[in-house]
Structures are given as C-alpha cells and as structure tokens.
Amino acid sequence: MCCRLAEREPGFTSDNVYLYGVQGDNQEGIDIVATRKTGDHSEKWCYQCKKYKQFTPAKLKSAIDKLEYAADHYVICFATDTNAGIRKVTAAYPNITIWDREQISRKLKLHRDLIAEFFHSAWIDAFFGDSTDSPSLPGRHRFRGVIYNPTGQPVDKAHVQILVNGKLFECKETSPSGQFNIEFDEEGASIRVFTTKLDQNWSSLDSFSWSEATEESKGITLEEEVKLKGVIKWIGTDKAIRRAQLNLNAFKGVHVFEGMQRKCSSDESGRFVIAIPATGSHYLRVSAENAIEAGLYVDSKLSSEEISLGLVRNCSFIHREEVVIHRLCDNFTLEMVKIPEGFYSSGLPTSPSQKWVSSFWIARFPITCLQYSVYLQTQSTAMIPEEWDSRFCPVKKEHHPITGISGLEILEFCKWLSNVIGHKHRLPTENEWEKSSRGSDDPYLYPWGSTDQDIAERCNCYLSKVRDTSPVNAYPSGVSLYNIWDLAGNVWEFISETEQTRDFMNGVTESHGTKQISTLSLCGGSYQESPDNTTCCSRTAAPSDKRHLFAGFRVVMVV
C-alpha cells in the first residue's frame, strides 16, 4: 500500500517506484525505492515500512541506524502516532521524513480508488465517514454525450456503461433526445464504453482517452448487431442438448459488463441464434442440466460460420473446435488449447532447424497459486510451497504463477489432476513448449515476433521493473500466435526435455521405484532476466528435487 501511495507523490510514477526487497529478505521491513527527476538532477528516495504497533524513539533510532540503502531521502512509515520523542530523533536527520498514522490516513483519503485495493467496503465506508461524497475525495468527473442509432437519429432509453480502473458506472436510460450524463470519482488512462439498445439489437463498444472522455461531450453511434449461430451437443456424441441456456456479456480484459446481456436457449435440435455486438470481444456462458456452467470468448468474426459447442456431463468441459475448458470448481478453471500437428522452426533465428510435432493440448496459462491451493486443500500429504503460510494462497497472489515447488511435487500435482479430470496431464516436452511459443515455421525469437521493442509491455522481465511475479494474464500483447499466454518472462517453466524425463513426469516406475532424474530443463526466462534471456529458445536447468522460487509450470493433456 505504501508503494502505491509513493507512486501518487509529486514527481513519482509507477515507472520509477518499485519494491526493492521481497518477502523473506532480512531488511528490517520492506524497502521501496523511487527516483524523482527535476530537470537534469535525480534524487533517490528510500521508503521503510514498519509493522510495529508501538513505535518508540529507541526503535526509530535503531531503524535509522540500520538504513543501508544509499539514498538522498528516506521516508519511514509506521502505523502509530508521532510523539515529542520521535520528533526529536528525526530533527537530527534533515533527510528523513516520517509518515505516521495521521499522515498516511490523510494521503489515503485523497485516493479512494487506491484504498479499495486493500480494504473491504465496510471498513472503507467507515474510514470515509460512510459517504462517497466526502469532501476529502477528489473532484467528481463527468462522461456525457448523445447516443445515435445506425441512421444518425438520437436514441432514447439506451443503456450506457463505462469501465474506469475496473469499476463500472452507468446511465440506465438516455433521455428522449438521446443524452446521457455519468458522474464518477475514479481516474484512469482511458475509459471503456459499452452502449446498448436492447429492444433493437443495437450496440457499440468504444474506448476513449481520459482527456477525450472528460473534457467534451461525446457522440456515440450504435451499430446493428450480428447473429451468432451454432449447435450444442454432448462431447463425444452426436446427441443434441435441448434447452441449454446461453448468456452473452460484453467483455474487456478481465472485466465483464454484467448489465448488458443477451440470452437465448437451444431448440429441440440443439441449435441456437444469439445477437452479439458487431465490435469488441464478448463472453458466452453455456449451461445445461447435469452439466456445470462453462464459458467461451467470442467476437463478430464468428458470425460468418456455424460454431459447435460441447458440454460433458459431470466434468464441465466446454469445447469449440480447438479449445477445451475444465472447470473443477469456482477457484479452478483450466483452459486447454489444441496445437495442430506440423513443422516449426527451432533454435536461434540465425540458424533455425525444422522440427515436426504431432498435435497436442496445452494450458493457455501457467498453473496459478489459486489453482494450486485447491490441490493443497484436497491433498493433506502435499506440502505447502516456499513462502506460503498455509494451504490458502497468499493475498493478491491468486492469479500469479505457482512457484516454490519442486519437480517431484509437480509430478504429484499432475497425478492428482489426471485422476480428477479423467485425462492424463503432464509437463510439455521441449518441442511442444517451443511450438506453442513460436507458433509456426517462422523463426520467431519471442512469442509475439522477433523484435524486443516495447518488451517491458509484452512480458514481465527485468526491464518491466515489477521485481516480482505478475498475474498470468497481465500481458495480452505478449501472447503467441496460438494465443498461449505468459511464455516469456514472469517465471521459468519446467519442461520434460527427453523421453526419460517425460517418463519421470508421467510417473513411470521401475522395480525399485520412481525413476530418479537429477535435473529438469526450464524455458522462457523470468522477471529477473534481461530480454536476451526471455526468448523462445532461452533455457536453463534445475534439480528435480529442489524447490525453485523463480520457476513454475503449465500442463499438457494427453487424449
């Protein structure tokens, strides 16, 4: 939280403020390092966050004496009030500033969007005096304009929603002259707008910069929606599913516009027709009796073809051509993508070699902390990963890749997953991982191509300055041609490089027990690596029985 507050200080941005230490380091608190530039002059700032419930002058003096990071200014943060003794100590150090409880509270009240990331709504209401119009909040903003139909006439009773920093605000109905006005107290780089006229099947999905959205009135023209057609069957049979329920939501990133829905049911032959907006991506939920609800991302390109959707009884698959989703529970959804057979270019782009790979299914994302916690809560003999305090994943790490486990523990996870789903799951081979990353016979250096331009925005590497793992869906511009995510940077990924290691990860046993493999290979680099070491051909090795804080894994499904 103090790191996010520091980013809001004058002269600082998220690009020049970062966590210097990580959990487990002996630093007498977590360091935050920031750089402030004034003209040609740069100042280095260091923040120390203390968890003492009672902070005495002696403890403050001890903390100051232990400051080892060379900086121009130091800020010491703690959750108590200052007193005369503390002020006397700091008076002797002109380059040291104190953030006590009162000062931190005052700063937080300027940034309600920030505090919502760390505290629950009831606490926030009490903190702000139970009023969203508190005088301490920043000024409210307005997004206003007029909605027009496809022929240019104003539209009344249209529904307008905007998405700012992941939060939704809305105008439920436009006026008879098509006008709308939405007030909100968030600030962001851009505003995403979804507008619909439900009874006419008109809609629009637009994006505006902050200045465009808030400084002038906007005119938004709706478009005729297109029809998405298809059939729903039980997977593995030709039997149609009648009366299956389909619900479509507009979708942006990880956020769904819940208010704007299209609904329909399949007919007696399993067929359906549903209207979808002509722009943007959308999320289609499918459910039926005796099948757990599952979902699929769709867009208007699919309107020119009939799609085939499938559900499996009791195991919650959804299948559209080359995608299968296993939904074990609310906290464990595993999306598998079918990679077609064919050649791909292996090795460096300067000297590639062609290799053939048969078709296979691979996870779109690495296994996350939240998914691994489901495994831990069902398997009492499994050990918790390094740096975990319990079988529940750390706060704010739910969608980060699991780390701190060994190859032997991955083997046990794959056995469990195979038993639960009914299909064998294992680590990918080197050829499978590399084809998923490179996509075709073009000798790409990175999943997105051969350029490292804007690499800090495409993957979590050293240049990204995150200095920690990030959510597996944090870098949409870094996906491969097969739409596989997080293959470069973030964490190294375990693979089974040889037939021997593949047997090991499949649990093949000999008379004396499981085959012992001394090392396993890893691909793709991590957040600590330079761009040269986060390529499709970046490799390293690690002992299979040792735990690794910078390595994770994804799985392949054998069918």
C-alpha positions as CSV (number, residue, x, y, z in Angstrom):
1,M,0.0,0.0,0.0
2,C,2.8,2.4,0.8
3,C,4.4,1.6,-2.6
4,R,1.1,2.7,-4.3
5,L,1.0,5.8,-2.2
6,A,4.5,6.7,-3.1
7,E,3.5,6.4,-6.8
8,R,1.0,9.2,-6.2
9,E,3.6,11.6,-4.7
10,P,4.6,14.6,-6.8
11,G,7.3,13.7,-9.3
12,F,6.8,10.0,-9.0
13,T,5.1,7.5,-11.2
14,S,4.6,3.7,-11.3
15,D,7.6,3.6,-13.7
16,N,10.1,4.9,-11.1
17,V,8.8,3.4,-7.9
18,Y,9.3,-0.2,-7.1
19,L,9.7,-2.7,-4.3
20,Y,13.3,-3.3,-3.6
21,G,13.0,-6.2,-1.3
22,V,10.9,-9.4,-1.3
23,Q,9.3,-11.4,1.4
24,G,11.9,-13.4,3.3
25,D,14.8,-10.9,2.9
26,N,16.4,-9.7,6.2
27,Q,15.7,-6.0,5.7
28,E,14.0,-4.8,8.9
29,G,10.9,-4.0,6.8
30,I,10.1,-3.9,3.1
31,D,12.1,-1.3,1.1
32,I,10.5,0.8,-1.5
33,V,12.9,2.6,-3.9
34,A,11.9,5.6,-6.0
35,T,13.6,8.1,-8.3
36,R,12.5,11.7,-8.7
37,K,13.8,13.7,-11.6
38,T,14.0,17.5,-11.5
39,G,15.5,18.8,-14.7
40,D,18.9,17.2,-15.1
41,H,19.0,16.3,-11.4
42,S,17.9,12.9,-10.0
43,E,17.1,12.1,-6.4
44,K,17.0,8.6,-4.9
45,W,14.3,8.0,-2.3
46,C,14.0,5.0,0.0
47,Y,10.9,4.1,2.0
48,Q,10.9,1.7,5.0
49,C,7.6,0.3,6.2
50,K,7.5,-0.8,9.8
51,K,4.9,-3.1,11.3
52,Y,5.4,-2.0,15.0
53,K,2.2,-1.5,16.9
54,Q,4.0,0.9,19.3
55,F,6.9,2.8,17.7
56,T,9.2,4.3,20.3
57,P,12.1,6.8,19.8
58,A,14.5,3.9,20.6
59,K,13.0,1.8,17.8
60,L,13.1,4.7,15.4
61,K,16.8,5.4,16.2
62,S,17.5,1.7,15.7
63,A,15.7,1.7,12.3
64,I,17.7,4.8,11.2
65,D,21.0,3.2,12.2
66,K,20.1,0.1,10.1
67,L,19.4,2.1,6.9
68,E,21.9,0.7,4.4
69,Y,20.5,1.6,1.0
70,A,22.3,4.7,-0.3
71,A,19.6,7.4,-0.9
72,D,19.2,11.1,-0.9
73,H,16.0,11.0,1.2
74,Y,14.4,8.4,3.5
75,V,10.8,8.0,4.5
76,I,9.9,5.8,7.4
77,C,6.3,4.6,7.5
78,F,4.5,3.2,10.6
79,A,1.0,2.7,11.9
80,T,1.2,4.7,15.1
81,D,1.1,8.4,16.0
82,T,4.3,10.5,16.5
83,N,5.2,12.0,19.8
84,A,7.8,14.5,21.1
85,G,10.4,11.8,21.4
86,I,10.1,10.7,17.8
87,R,10.1,14.2,16.5
88,K,13.3,14.9,18.5
89,V,15.0,12.0,16.9
90,T,14.0,12.9,13.3
91,A,15.0,16.6,13.9
92,A,18.7,15.4,13.8
93,Y,18.2,13.9,10.4
94,P,17.1,16.6,7.8
95,N,16.9,14.0,5.0
96,I,14.5,11.7,6.9
97,T,10.7,12.1,6.8
98,I,8.1,10.3,8.9
99,W,4.8,9.0,7.7
100,D,2.7,8.2,10.8
101,R,-0.9,7.0,11.1
102,E,-2.4,10.5,10.7
103,Q,-0.3,11.4,7.6
104,I,-0.9,8.1,5.9
105,S,-4.7,8.4,6.6
106,R,-4.7,11.9,5.1
107,K,-2.9,10.7,2.0
108,L,-5.3,7.7,1.6
109,K,-8.3,9.9,1.7
110,L,-7.1,11.6,-1.4
111,H,-7.1,8.2,-3.3
112,R,-10.3,6.2,-2.7
113,D,-9.5,4.0,-5.8
114,L,-6.2,3.0,-4.1
115,I,-7.6,2.2,-0.7
116,A,-10.3,-0.1,-2.3
117,E,-7.5,-2.4,-3.4
118,F,-6.5,-3.2,0.2
119,F,-9.6,-2.9,2.5
120,H,-13.2,-4.2,2.4
121,S,-16.2,-1.9,1.6
122,A,-17.5,-1.7,5.2
123,W,-14.1,-0.5,6.5
124,I,-13.8,2.0,3.6
125,D,-17.3,3.5,4.3
126,A,-16.3,4.0,8.0
127,F,-13.0,5.4,7.0
128,F,-14.6,8.0,4.7
129,G,-17.4,8.8,7.1
130,D,-19.9,6.4,5.2
131,S,-20.3,8.9,2.4
132,T,-19.0,8.6,-1.2
133,D,-19.4,12.4,-1.5
134,S,-16.9,13.1,1.3
135,P,-15.2,16.5,1.0
136,S,-11.8,14.7,1.2
137,L,-12.4,12.9,-2.0
138,P,-11.0,14.2,-5.3
139,G,-13.5,16.1,-7.5
140,R,-16.0,14.1,-9.4
141,H,-15.7,13.6,-13.2
142,R,-18.3,13.5,-15.9
143,F,-18.7,11.5,-19.1
144,R,-21.5,12.9,-21.2
145,G,-22.8,12.8,-24.7
146,V,-25.6,11.7,-27.1
147,I,-26.4,8.3,-28.4
148,Y,-27.4,7.9,-32.1
149,N,-28.9,4.9,-34.0
150,P,-27.3,3.5,-37.1
151,T,-29.2,6.1,-39.3
152,G,-28.0,9.0,-37.2
153,Q,-31.1,9.7,-35.1
154,P,-30.9,10.2,-31.3
155,V,-31.9,7.1,-29.3
156,D,-33.9,7.3,-26.1
157,K,-33.8,4.6,-23.3
158,A,-30.4,3.3,-24.4
159,H,-28.2,1.9,-21.6
160,V,-24.7,3.3,-21.2
161,Q,-22.0,1.7,-19.1
162,I,-18.4,2.9,-18.6
163,L,-15.4,1.0,-17.2
164,V,-12.8,3.0,-15.3
165,N,-10.0,1.2,-13.4
166,G,-12.0,-1.9,-13.4
167,K,-15.1,-0.2,-11.9
168,L,-18.5,0.1,-13.6
169,F,-20.6,3.3,-13.7
170,E,-23.8,3.6,-15.7
171,C,-26.7,5.6,-17.1
172,K,-29.7,3.2,-17.2
173,E,-31.7,5.2,-19.8
174,T,-30.8,8.0,-22.1
175,S,-33.2,11.0,-22.3
176,P,-35.8,11.4,-25.2
177,S,-33.1,13.4,-27.0
178,G,-30.5,10.6,-26.6
179,Q,-28.5,12.4,-24.0
180,F,-26.6,10.8,-21.0
181,N,-24.5,12.1,-18.1
182,I,-22.5,9.8,-15.9
183,E,-20.6,11.1,-12.8
184,F,-17.8,9.1,-11.3
185,D,-14.9,9.6,-8.9
186,E,-12.2,7.4,-10.5
187,E,-9.2,8.5,-12.5
188,G,-7.6,6.4,-15.2
189,A,-5.7,6.5,-18.5
190,S,-8.8,5.6,-20.6
191,I,-12.5,4.9,-20.4
192,R,-14.2,1.8,-22.0
193,V,-17.8,2.4,-23.0
194,F,-20.5,-0.2,-23.8
195,T,-23.8,1.1,-25.1
196,T,-26.9,-0.9,-26.0
197,K,-30.5,-0.6,-27.1
198,L,-31.8,-4.0,-26.2
199,D,-35.2,-4.0,-28.0
200,Q,-33.5,-3.1,-31.3
201,N,-30.3,-5.2,-31.0
202,W,-28.1,-2.1,-31.5
203,S,-24.9,-1.7,-29.6
204,S,-21.5,-0.1,-29.5
205,L,-18.2,-0.8,-27.7
206,D,-15.9,2.2,-27.7
207,S,-12.7,3.3,-26.0
208,F,-11.7,6.9,-25.2
209,S,-8.6,8.5,-23.7
210,W,-9.1,10.3,-20.4
211,S,-8.9,13.8,-21.9
212,E,-11.3,12.8,-24.8
213,A,-13.8,11.3,-22.4
214,T,-13.9,14.0,-19.7
215,E,-13.3,17.3,-21.4
216,E,-16.0,17.3,-24.1
217,S,-19.4,15.8,-24.9
218,K,-19.2,12.6,-27.0
219,G,-21.4,11.4,-29.8
220,I,-21.7,7.6,-30.0
221,T,-23.3,5.8,-32.9
222,L,-24.8,2.3,-32.3
223,E,-24.4,-0.5,-34.8
224,E,-26.6,-3.3,-35.9
225,E,-25.6,-6.5,-34.0
226,V,-24.7,-9.7,-35.9
227,K,-26.2,-13.1,-35.4
228,L,-24.0,-15.9,-33.8
229,K,-25.4,-19.3,-34.9
230,G,-24.4,-22.8,-33.7
231,V,-25.3,-26.1,-32.2
232,I,-24.8,-27.6,-28.7
233,K,-24.0,-31.3,-28.2
234,W,-22.7,-33.6,-25.6
235,I,-19.0,-34.0,-26.3
236,G,-18.1,-37.5,-27.7
237,T,-21.6,-38.0,-29.1
238,D,-23.9,-36.5,-31.8
239,K,-26.7,-36.1,-29.3
240,A,-28.0,-32.5,-29.2
241,I,-28.6,-30.6,-25.9
242,R,-32.0,-29.0,-26.0
243,R,-33.0,-26.1,-23.7
244,A,-29.3,-25.3,-22.9
245,Q,-29.1,-21.7,-21.6
246,L,-26.7,-19.2,-23.3
247,N,-25.9,-15.8,-21.7
248,L,-23.7,-13.3,-23.5
249,N,-21.8,-10.4,-21.8
250,A,-19.7,-7.7,-23.3
251,F,-16.1,-8.2,-22.2
252,K,-12.9,-6.2,-21.8
253,G,-9.7,-7.6,-20.4
254,V,-10.7,-9.5,-17.2
255,H,-13.8,-7.3,-16.7
256,V,-17.3,-8.3,-17.8
257,F,-20.1,-5.7,-18.4
258,E,-22.6,-7.5,-16.2
259,G,-25.6,-5.3,-17.1
260,M,-25.6,-5.9,-20.8
261,Q,-26.7,-9.4,-21.5
262,R,-28.1,-11.4,-24.4
263,K,-29.9,-14.6,-23.6
264,C,-31.3,-17.5,-25.5
265,S,-32.0,-21.2,-25.3
266,S,-31.1,-24.0,-27.7
267,D,-34.1,-25.6,-29.6
268,E,-35.1,-29.2,-29.8
269,S,-32.2,-29.9,-32.2
270,G,-29.7,-28.2,-30.0
271,R,-29.4,-25.1,-32.3
272,F,-29.3,-21.5,-31.2
273,V,-29.1,-18.0,-32.6
274,I,-28.0,-15.1,-30.4
275,A,-27.3,-11.5,-31.2
276,I,-23.8,-10.2,-30.4
277,P,-22.3,-6.7,-30.8
278,A,-20.5,-6.0,-34.0
279,T,-17.4,-4.8,-32.2
280,G,-15.3,-6.0,-29.3
281,S,-14.9,-9.3,-27.6
282,H,-17.6,-11.0,-25.6
283,Y,-18.0,-13.8,-23.1
284,L,-20.6,-16.5,-23.8
285,R,-21.7,-18.7,-20.8
286,V,-23.3,-22.0,-21.5
287,S,-25.2,-24.2,-19.1
288,A,-27.5,-27.2,-19.2
289,E,-29.0,-29.7,-16.8
290,N,-26.4,-32.2,-15.4
291,A,-23.5,-30.1,-16.8
292,I,-21.6,-27.4,-14.9
293,E,-21.6,-23.9,-16.5
294,A,-18.7,-23.1,-18.7
295,G,-17.7,-20.2,-20.9
296,L,-16.2,-19.1,-24.2
297,Y,-14.8,-15.8,-25.6
298,V,-16.4,-14.9,-29.0
299,D,-16.4,-12.0,-31.4
300,S,-18.2,-10.9,-34.5
301,K,-15.8,-12.8,-36.8
302,L,-17.6,-16.0,-35.8
303,S,-20.9,-14.7,-37.3
304,S,-20.0,-15.9,-40.7
305,E,-19.8,-19.6,-39.6
306,E,-21.8,-22.0,-37.5
307,I,-19.9,-22.9,-34.4
308,S,-20.1,-26.1,-32.5
309,L,-20.3,-26.0,-28.7
310,G,-20.0,-29.0,-26.4
311,L,-20.6,-29.9,-22.8
312,V,-19.5,-33.0,-20.9
313,R,-21.6,-34.5,-18.1
314,N,-20.2,-34.1,-14.5
315,C,-16.8,-32.7,-15.6
316,S,-17.6,-29.3,-17.0
317,F,-15.8,-29.1,-20.4
318,I,-16.7,-26.6,-23.0
319,H,-15.4,-27.3,-26.4
320,R,-15.3,-25.1,-29.5
321,E,-13.2,-26.5,-32.3
322,E,-9.7,-26.3,-30.7
323,V,-10.5,-25.2,-27.1
324,V,-11.5,-27.3,-24.0
325,I,-12.1,-25.8,-20.6
326,H,-12.0,-27.9,-17.4
327,R,-14.0,-26.2,-14.6
328,L,-13.3,-28.2,-11.4
329,C,-14.8,-25.6,-9.0
330,D,-15.1,-21.8,-8.7
331,N,-11.4,-21.5,-8.0
332,F,-10.0,-23.9,-10.6
333,T,-10.7,-23.4,-14.3
334,L,-8.1,-24.9,-16.7
335,E,-8.3,-23.8,-20.4
336,M,-6.6,-26.1,-22.8
337,V,-5.8,-25.2,-26.4
338,K,-5.2,-27.7,-29.2
339,I,-1.9,-27.0,-31.1
340,P,-2.1,-28.6,-34.6
341,E,0.5,-31.0,-35.9
342,G,3.1,-29.7,-38.2
343,F,6.6,-28.2,-38.6
344,Y,8.0,-25.3,-36.6
345,S,11.4,-23.5,-36.5
346,S,13.5,-24.5,-33.6
347,G,16.7,-22.8,-32.3
348,L,18.0,-19.3,-32.9
349,P,16.5,-17.3,-35.8
350,T,20.0,-17.0,-37.4
351,S,20.3,-20.8,-37.7
352,P,16.8,-22.4,-37.4
353,S,16.0,-26.1,-37.9
354,Q,12.7,-27.5,-38.8
355,K,11.0,-30.0,-36.4
356,W,7.8,-31.9,-36.6
357,V,5.4,-32.1,-33.7
358,S,2.2,-34.1,-33.5
359,S,-1.0,-32.3,-32.3
360,F,-1.3,-31.8,-28.5
361,W,-3.4,-29.9,-25.9
362,I,-1.6,-27.3,-23.8
363,A,-2.8,-25.0,-21.0
364,R,-3.3,-21.4,-22.1
365,F,-1.8,-20.2,-18.8
366,P,0.7,-21.5,-16.3
367,I,-0.8,-23.1,-13.2
368,T,-1.7,-20.3,-10.7
369,C,-1.4,-20.1,-6.9
370,L,-5.2,-20.2,-6.6
371,Q,-5.4,-23.5,-8.6
372,Y,-2.5,-25.0,-6.6
373,S,-4.3,-24.1,-3.4
374,V,-7.3,-26.1,-4.5
375,Y,-4.9,-29.1,-4.9
376,L,-3.4,-28.4,-1.4
377,Q,-6.8,-28.3,0.3
378,T,-7.8,-31.7,-1.2
379,Q,-4.4,-33.5,-0.6
380,S,-3.4,-33.5,3.0
381,T,0.0,-35.0,2.3
382,A,1.1,-32.3,-0.1
383,M,3.5,-29.7,1.3
384,I,2.8,-26.0,1.1
385,P,5.1,-24.1,-1.3
386,E,8.0,-22.0,-0.1
387,E,7.0,-18.6,1.4
388,W,3.4,-19.7,2.0
389,D,1.9,-19.6,5.5
390,S,-1.0,-22.0,4.9
391,R,-2.7,-24.1,2.3
392,F,-4.5,-21.0,1.1
393,C,-2.7,-18.9,-1.4
394,P,-1.2,-15.5,-0.3
395,V,-3.4,-12.4,-0.7
396,K,-3.1,-10.7,-4.1
397,K,-1.2,-13.7,-5.5
398,E,-4.3,-15.7,-6.6
399,H,-3.6,-15.3,-10.3
400,H,0.2,-15.3,-10.2
401,P,2.0,-18.5,-11.3
402,I,2.8,-21.0,-8.6
403,T,6.4,-21.1,-7.6
404,G,8.4,-22.5,-4.7
405,I,7.8,-26.2,-5.6
406,S,10.0,-29.0,-7.0
407,G,9.7,-31.3,-10.0
408,L,8.7,-34.1,-7.7
409,E,5.8,-32.0,-6.3
410,I,4.7,-31.2,-9.9
411,L,4.6,-34.9,-10.6
412,E,2.2,-35.4,-7.7
413,F,0.0,-32.5,-8.9
414,C,-0.2,-33.9,-12.4
415,K,-1.3,-37.3,-10.9
416,W,-4.0,-35.6,-8.9
417,L,-5.2,-33.5,-11.9
418,S,-5.3,-36.6,-14.1
419,N,-7.4,-38.5,-11.7
420,V,-9.8,-35.6,-11.2
421,I,-10.4,-34.8,-14.8
422,G,-10.1,-38.3,-16.3
423,H,-7.3,-37.5,-18.8
424,K,-3.6,-37.8,-18.2
425,H,-1.8,-34.5,-17.7
426,R,1.9,-33.9,-17.7
427,L,4.6,-31.4,-18.4
428,P,5.1,-30.4,-22.0
429,T,8.1,-31.7,-23.9
430,E,10.6,-29.1,-25.1
431,N,9.3,-29.5,-28.7
432,E,5.7,-29.0,-27.5
433,W,6.6,-25.9,-25.4
434,E,8.6,-24.4,-28.2
435,K,5.9,-24.9,-30.9
436,S,3.3,-23.3,-28.5
437,S,5.7,-20.4,-28.2
438,R,6.8,-19.9,-31.8
439,G,3.5,-20.9,-33.5
440,S,4.7,-21.7,-37.0
441,D,7.7,-22.3,-39.3
442,D,8.7,-18.6,-38.9
443,P,11.9,-18.5,-36.7
444,Y,10.4,-16.0,-34.1
445,L,12.7,-15.0,-31.3
446,Y,9.8,-14.1,-29.0
447,P,6.2,-15.4,-28.8
448,W,4.9,-12.2,-30.5
449,G,7.7,-11.9,-33.1
450,S,11.4,-11.2,-33.4
451,T,11.5,-7.7,-32.0
452,D,12.2,-6.7,-28.4
453,Q,10.6,-3.3,-28.9
454,D,8.3,-2.4,-26.1
455,I,9.2,-5.7,-24.4
456,A,8.5,-4.3,-21.0
457,E,4.9,-4.0,-22.0
458,R,4.8,-7.5,-23.5
459,C,6.2,-9.6,-20.7
460,N,7.4,-9.4,-17.1
461,C,11.2,-9.2,-17.5
462,Y,13.9,-7.1,-15.7
463,L,13.1,-4.1,-17.9
464,S,9.5,-4.2,-16.7
465,K,10.6,-3.1,-13.2
466,V,8.0,-5.3,-11.5
467,R,10.6,-7.2,-9.5
468,D,8.1,-9.9,-8.6
469,T,5.8,-12.3,-10.3
470,S,2.7,-10.9,-12.0
471,P,-0.7,-12.3,-12.9
472,V,-0.6,-14.8,-15.8
473,N,-3.0,-12.6,-17.8
474,A,-1.2,-9.3,-17.3
475,Y,0.5,-9.0,-20.7
476,P,-2.1,-9.5,-23.6
477,S,0.3,-8.1,-26.2
478,G,2.8,-10.8,-25.5
479,V,0.7,-13.9,-26.4
480,S,1.9,-16.4,-29.1
481,L,0.2,-17.0,-32.4
482,Y,-1.8,-19.8,-30.8
483,N,-3.0,-17.3,-28.1
484,I,-0.9,-19.0,-25.4
485,W,-0.1,-16.5,-22.6
486,D,2.9,-15.8,-20.4
487,L,5.5,-17.9,-22.3
488,A,8.2,-15.2,-22.0
489,G,9.4,-13.9,-18.6
490,N,7.5,-13.9,-15.3
491,V,8.7,-17.4,-14.3
492,W,10.8,-20.1,-15.9
493,E,8.7,-23.1,-16.9
494,F,9.6,-26.7,-16.2
495,I,9.5,-29.0,-19.3
496,S,10.3,-32.7,-19.9
497,E,13.1,-32.4,-22.3
498,T,13.8,-36.1,-23.0
499,E,11.9,-39.4,-23.2
500,Q,13.4,-40.3,-19.8
501,T,12.2,-37.1,-18.1
502,R,8.8,-37.5,-19.8
503,D,8.5,-41.0,-18.3
504,F,9.5,-39.5,-14.9
505,M,6.8,-36.8,-15.1
506,N,4.3,-39.4,-16.2
507,G,5.1,-41.4,-13.0
508,V,6.6,-44.4,-14.9
509,T,8.1,-46.7,-12.2
510,E,10.7,-49.4,-12.2
511,S,11.0,-52.3,-9.7
512,H,13.0,-50.1,-7.3
513,G,10.5,-47.2,-7.5
514,T,10.1,-44.0,-9.5
515,K,12.9,-43.2,-11.9
516,Q,15.2,-40.6,-10.4
517,I,16.0,-37.6,-12.7
518,S,18.7,-35.3,-11.3
519,T,17.7,-32.2,-13.3
520,L,14.9,-30.8,-15.3
521,S,15.0,-28.2,-18.1
522,L,13.3,-24.8,-17.9
523,C,12.2,-22.4,-20.6
524,G,11.2,-18.8,-21.2
525,G,13.1,-16.8,-18.6
526,S,11.7,-15.0,-15.5
527,Y,11.0,-11.5,-14.2
528,Q,14.7,-11.3,-13.2
529,E,16.0,-11.9,-16.7
530,S,17.1,-9.5,-19.4
531,P,15.3,-9.5,-22.9
532,D,18.1,-11.8,-24.2
533,N,17.1,-14.4,-21.7
534,T,13.3,-14.3,-22.1
535,T,13.2,-15.7,-25.7
536,C,11.6,-18.8,-27.1
537,C,14.9,-20.6,-27.0
538,S,16.0,-19.4,-23.5
539,R,16.9,-22.5,-21.4
540,T,18.3,-23.4,-18.0
541,A,18.2,-26.4,-15.7
542,A,17.3,-27.1,-12.1
543,P,17.5,-30.1,-9.8
544,S,14.2,-32.0,-9.8
545,D,14.1,-32.5,-6.0
546,K,14.8,-28.9,-5.1
547,R,12.3,-26.1,-4.8
548,H,12.6,-23.0,-7.0
549,L,11.2,-19.5,-6.4
550,F,11.6,-18.4,-10.0
551,A,10.1,-21.4,-11.7
552,G,6.5,-22.6,-12.4
553,F,4.8,-24.9,-14.9
554,R,1.9,-25.5,-17.2
555,V,0.4,-28.8,-18.3
556,V,-0.3,-30.8,-21.4
557,M,-3.4,-33.0,-21.7
558,V,-3.0,-36.5,-23.3
559,V,-6.1,-37.6,-25.2
